[in-house]
């Protein structure tokens, strides 16, 4: 899977490709099946499938026909990742993380929660539906907790920005915001991040120290930049 965010958004920004991924989530399909389900011409579908395969969203494999016809080329989903976008008055972030969807890990997780799902011969559609409902309810509850924490985070970020606007210069704010979110970075990295030369960064750090105090500088940023 190509983890380039621009490529991911380019692929997912097209409704036809999203529809393709949606139907392949249920079961692998061969090319003509996909084209019929989506209602798109074969030439356009070829371009979509090539892009999806090149970017690692899908995989293809051949399967022999039962009637002596040429092998069919099937497609199935071939990526497992989580992608989240946060946009608020005080934050814009994109988080990407790959998921370990190996059979062994799935079995361990399912056994811990519901027993060995994959090898349970008594597991019918009704039981699966009940398990899915239970899992979805737990996800909803966890998501509510996450949303509540994000609201607290939003309030903290808003207060941070308010303090910055009221007390710091533009460059001081850029440095302070960066360092509030991350561990300490060398002056060279701060210079690259802000697009300013080292002398300007050092001057801004001096301004920050004058305003918040040397002790607070060390507490906030974990290092005394002006001694480096």
Order of alpha helices (4+ residues) and beta strands (2+ residues): alpha-alpha-beta-alpha-alpha-beta-beta-beta-beta-alpha-alpha-alpha-alpha-alpha-alpha
